[in-house]
Amino acid sequence: MPGIKGPSDYSQEPPRHPSLQINSKVPFNAEPPRSALASSYVTPVDLFYKRNHGPIPVVDDIERYCVDICGLIGTPKKLYMRDVRMLPKYNVTATLQCAGNRRTAMSKTRKVRGVGWDVSAIGNAVWGGAKLADLLELIGIPKLTCSTQSGGKHVEFVSIDKCKEENGGPYKASIPLSQATNPEADVLLAYEMNGEPLNRDHGYPLRVIVPGVIGARSVKWLDSINIIAEECQGFFMQKDYKMFPPSVDWDNINWSTRRPQMDFPVQSVICSLEDVQSIKPGKVTISGYAVSGGGRGIERVDVSIDGGKTWLEASRSQKTGVPYIADHVSSDKWAWVLFEVTVDIPYSTEIVAKAVHFFPFHFHAVRIWNAMINIRALVICSTCGSCKCMSSKVAIFQRHLLNPFRDRNRPFQY
């Protein structure tokens, strides 16, 4: 493509922060230490998780770079960066999360496939760019449209990025046209991250941001936008990032029986302590993040220091100096909240955290394995070791309450 290219090897990779925990060197996949996440509402770019499927594309002429817009529309268009910047600019604070976040913990129960992530394949950033709904309106697709006259019902994003899963073809994903044309969905063509131009790892010069949805749909290094009749048939829409019951394994999996995962579920993570850690008895501050997909706010975060027998409500915060109220106009609906509570740890124990989003319906938490382990919305449990003298050994147990009342056009993910 003019102005940008996808390298055939890894000789031109960008520099990365030395504190990142590398889960895969080639392609590069890494996450920050969990302690770094709870220290800042907006995640620094250098400490934002890196999820890649191949070599990082290289821009050699930004003036020539353009995005093709085609498919079930009247006339194909070419969109240059100057065209994107002429559209109204919006800043959207949104949390992105890899669908495999926390996969490593479930592998302790039963081996699963995919990149092994701890709890930090997630980050919160301020994304700057144009709304996709504004762009689509310019090419003749009105806002709040479910289908074009030519039968287009989905918007496909195709990347410069080439990956082995597509047999050397481009990474791609799609969202429903109804979501793409809804201004309230805040889908962006982003060219800034935390007030600065995107860096190469995060999609320079242009990427898609789909708030409230797993990161796999926020395609980086955008090459084309296609209006299509059916959802994208790419590998990562049809043969990955789907949720199956525990009875399904790699011998009996039938991909066509499940739809692609979109919204991520409600969840909470303790970041101030490791899964098993020795600490001195006494006052301990427990902090972490809680988040829910689909723009649903976090109504409550509770912490237990006796394995779930009794609970303390933690404080929740987003922006400094602004009280957090779930689903209030003053809150960032697409972003995580940070929680904190100070407790007195008298002896070895199990610390439990649970989050409830704005709709307080829930299922009982149970441990469930599935073949893919894509952002499991259930239980992660670490076993507690023996006490050390003059210390308490705490085991971190993350529990999440789920909302069964979802968009009826999307399957419930369990």
N, C-alpha and C positions, 0 to 999 in steps of 0.2 A: 504494500500500500504506500502511496506517495507520502513522504514525510516521517514515516515510522516503520520499523521493521522488527520482526521477532527473530532474535539470534538463534543459530543452530546449536550453540554450545553455551557454556556458563562462564566464559572468559570475561564478560563485561558486566558482571553483577555489581550492584551498588554496595557501598559500605553499610554495615549494620552495627547497632549498639552492642557492646561486649557483654552486657548483662543478660541478653536474650538467651533463653534456654532452647537450644536447637533440637528439634524433633526429626528433622530431615535436612541433610545438607544439599542434596540434589534431587528434586527441586528444593529450594530453600523454604522451610516451614519452621517457625519459631514463635515463642511466646515469652512475655516478661515474667519475672518472679511474681508470685501471687501477692506478695506484700506491696508491690508497686501499684497494683490496681486500686486498692482502697485509699491510697494517699492523695488521689486527685480525681475530682469529678470529671474533668476533661483529660483524657489520656494523652500524654505527650506523644507526638508522632513517632519518635524513635523507639518508644516502648509499646506501640500498638502492635498487636500480633501480625505476623507475616504468613499469609496463606497463598502459595503459588503452585502451579501445575507444570511449569516449564521455565526456561530462561526469561529474564525480565526484558520486555521490549525496549528498544532504543529509539528515541526521537532524533532525527537528523535534520529536519526542516519543519519547524512548527507552522510556518506559513502555508505549507503545502498539505499539512495534515487535514483530513476531512472525514466525516462520517456519512456513509451512504444510507439514505432512507428509502426503502423500497417495499415491495410486497403488494398487498391488496389495497393500493391507493391509486389515485388517478395518474399522477406523474411522479416518477422517482426524483429525489432531491439529493443534493450534496450539501452537507452542513460543515462549514469551516468554524474554527475557533472564534473568529471575529463575529460570526453569526450568533453563536451561543452567547457571547458576551453582550450582544445587543438586546437580548431578552432580559426581562426583569430578574434581578439577582435576589436569591433567598438564602438565608442561613438557617440550617436545620440541625439541631443537636440530636444525634441519633446514635444508639448503641448498635454496633455490628458484632456478630458472633458467628464463628465457624460452627457448622452443624455437628462437627465431631468434638466440640468442647466437652472435656471431662471423660473422654473415651477411655483413658488409661485406667481410671478407677474401676470401671466396669470390667475391664480385662482381668482384674484380680479375681472376679467371680467366674468368668469364662472368657476365653480368648475371642477377641473380635478383630475384624479387619479395619484397615484405615490408619491414617497418621495418628500416633499416640499423643493426645493432648492432655495436659493436666487441667487446671481450672481457668487458665488465662488466655484462651483463644477467643478473647472478647475485648472490646474497648469502646470507649465513648468519645465521640469527636463532634466538632462543629463543622458541618459540611457546607460549602458555599457553591452555588451554581444556579442554573435555570431549572424551572419546573418542567418536567416532561409534558405535562398537560398543556403548557403554553406552546411548546414546540409543536405538538400534534395538532393543536388548533390552527397554527400557521399553515399546515399542509392540508387543512380541510377536514380534520376530525374534531368535532365540537367537544367541549368538556362534558363529562358524565355520559360518555358514549359506551354502550356495551357491544355494539357491532357496527361495522362499516357497511355501506351499501354493497360492497363487493364481498361481504362475508367475513371480514377480518374480526377476530374476537380475542386475539392475543398479540402482545408485543414482544418480539424476540430481540435479545441483545447478543451480538456476536463480537467476540474479542479478537484482537491481534494475536493473543496468546495461543500458541499451539501446544497440544498436550497428547500424551500417549493414549489416554483413554478414548480420544476421538480419532485414534489411528493417524496421528499427525495433523489432524484438522483443528479448527479453532474451538476454544471453550465458548459455550453459549448457554443461555437460559432464557426463560420468558416469564411474564406476568400477565394476568388478564387485562384486556383493554379497559375494562371498567375501572380497574385500579389505576392504570396508567393515565387515564383522562380525568381522574378525580383530584382536583387541587388540594383537597384536604388530606389526601394520602401522602403528599409531600415527596413524591418520587422525583429525584433530582438527576440532572446531568451535571455532575459536580466537577469543578476544576480547582477547588480549594479545600484544604483540610486544616482546621485550627487557624484560619486566617492567612495561611501561606499556600502557594501553589502546591498541588499534589506532588509528592515525590514519586520516584519510579516504582518503588515497591507497592505503592498504594494507587497506582493507576494513571500516572501522568501520561498524556495531558488531560484525558477526559474519562470519567467512569460514571456508572450508574449507582445511585444509592436508593435502595428500596427499604425504607424504615420499617421496623417491626417484623421483618422477615429474615430468615436465615441468610448469612452472608453470601451463600452460593448464588443468590439471584442478583447481587449487586456487582455486575460484571465490570471488570477493569479493562483499561486500554481499548476503549470502544472503537470498533471497526464499522459496524453497521447496525441499523435498527430496522427490523422487518415486521410488517403487519401481516399476521398469518391467521389461518382459520382455526387450527388446532394448536395446543400447547407445543412448545419446542420438543423436538424428538432427540435432542442431544443426550449424551451419556449421563450427564449429571442431573438431568431432569427425569430420565426414564430408567436408569440402572444404578442409581445411587441416591442418597438423601431421601429415602422413603422409610416409613415405619411399619414394622411387621410384629406380630405377636411372638411370644417366646417359642411357640411350637414350630416356627419357620427357621430353617437353617440353610446353609449353602447347597444342600442336596435337594431341597424341595422348594426353593424360593421361586415364586412366580411374580415377576416385576409388574406385570400388567394388572395385578389385582389391587394395587395401591397407587394413589395419586401422589405427585411430588409434594414434599414437605414445604410449607411456606412459613406461616407464623411460628415463631419459637415459643415454647411454653413458659409458664411462670417458674422461677427458680431463684435460689439464694445460695451464696457461697461465702464461707468464712475465709478471709484472706490474711488476718492478723496472726493466725497460728497455722502450723503445718498439720497434716492429718494425724500424726502422732508426735507429740512434743513434750519434753520435760520442762516444767516451769516451777518457780517457787510458789508455795501456797500464799494466798493473799489476794489483793485486788488485781484483777486482770481486765484489760479493755479488749473486748471482742468486736471486730469490725469486718465489713465485707461489702459485697454488692448484692442487690436484688433487682430482677428485671423480668418483664413479661412482654411477649410479642403483641402485635396488633394494636399498639397504642394504649394498652390497658395499664393504668397506673398501679403502683404497689400500695395497697391499703394498709398493710401491716407486715412487720417482720418481728418474729418472736424468737427468743433464744432460751434454751434450757441448759442447765449445768448438771442435770441429774438424769440424762438419757431420755428426756421427754416426759418425765413425771410432772414437773411443774415448769412454768414458762414466765419469762420476763419480756415485756415489749421493748424493742430497741428503738432508738431515735432514727429518723430517716431524713435525709437531706439531698438536695441537688445543688442549686446555686447559692453561693454565700450570701447570707443576709435575707434570703427569701424563704419563708416557711414552706415546707413541702406539703401539698395537699393533693392526694391522688385525683387525677382527672380534672384538676382545676386549670383555668386558663393561664395561671402564673407558672405552671409546671411544664417541664419538657416531656410531652407524652410519649415520645419515641425513645427516651433515654432511661438508663438505669437510675436507681437511687443507691446512695451509700448508707449503710446502717452502722450503728455503734451502741454498745451497752457495756457498762462496767459492772463486773460481778466479783464475788468473793469465792475463790476456789480453795476449799479446805483440804481436799484429798484427791486421789486419782479418780477420774470421772470421765464421762462421755458428754461432750458439748454438742448440742443439736441446734440447728437453725432452720426455720421454715418461713416461707413468704406466702402471703395471700394477696392476689391482685384485686382489682376494684370490684369484680363480681365474686362474692365470697362463697361460691359453691365449690365443693371439693370432693375428691375421692380419698379413701384411706391410702396412706403411703405404703407401698410394698416394693420389694426389690424385684425388678424384672430385667431379664436379659433379652436383647434382640440382636439379630444378625449384624445390623449396621451400627447400632448405638449412635444415633444422631440426636444430640442434645436431649438425653433422656430426662424426662420430667418426673423422675421418681426418686429412688433412694440410692445414695452412695454411703457406704458404711466402712469405716476403718476399724480394725480390731485394736484394742487397747493393750499395751504391753504392761509389764510389771512396774511397780513404783520404784523410784530411786530415793535414797535417803534424802530427807529435807527437800523433796520436790514432789510435785504432782504431775502425773503423766496424763495428758488429756487426749482423747480420741475425737476427731471431728466427724460429725455425722450430719449430712445435709439432707433436709427433708423439704419437699415442695408440695403445695396444694394446688390442684388443677381445677380449671374451669371447664365443665363439660358443655357449656352452652356457647358454641362457636358459630361462626358464619356457616350457615347450612350448605353453602357452596364449597366448603373446604372440609376434608375429613378430620375427625378428631384424632390427634396423635397421642399415643399412649406409650 
